[in-house]
Amino acid sequence: MKKIKMQNDLANEIKKGKKKSTIVILSQENELLVKSLKKPG
């Protein structure tokens, strides 16, 4: 029973990490888009 709990905790941590990294990647892409849009003509 304890082993399963540890595996679930690990899986949850990995999911959290993936969500966080996706948000970071998206915000970096958005910054690039905004910078390119602000350039004149």
C-alpha positions as CSV (number, residue, x, y, z in Angstrom):
1,M,0.0,0.0,0.0
2,K,2.8,2.4,0.9
3,K,4.6,1.8,-2.4
4,I,1.5,2.7,-4.4
5,K,1.1,6.0,-2.4
6,M,4.8,6.9,-3.2
7,Q,4.2,6.2,-6.9
8,N,1.1,8.3,-6.9
9,D,2.9,11.2,-5.2
10,L,5.7,10.9,-7.8
11,A,3.2,10.9,-10.7
12,N,1.6,14.0,-9.2
13,E,4.9,15.8,-8.9
14,I,5.7,15.0,-12.5
15,K,2.3,16.3,-13.6
16,K,2.9,19.5,-11.7
17,G,6.3,19.9,-13.2
18,K,4.9,19.4,-16.7
19,K,2.1,22.0,-16.1
20,K,4.6,24.5,-14.8
21,S,7.0,24.0,-17.7
22,T,4.2,24.3,-20.2
23,I,3.1,27.6,-18.7
24,V,6.7,28.9,-18.8
25,I,7.2,27.9,-22.4
26,L,3.9,29.6,-23.4
27,S,4.7,32.8,-21.6
28,Q,8.2,32.9,-23.3
29,E,6.5,32.4,-26.7
30,N,4.0,35.2,-25.9
31,E,6.8,37.6,-25.0
32,L,8.5,36.9,-28.4
33,L,5.2,37.5,-30.2
34,V,4.5,40.8,-28.3
35,K,8.1,42.0,-29.0
36,S,7.7,41.2,-32.8
37,L,4.3,43.0,-32.9
38,K,5.7,46.1,-31.2
39,K,8.4,46.5,-33.9
40,P,7.4,49.3,-36.3
41,G,5.8,48.1,-39.6
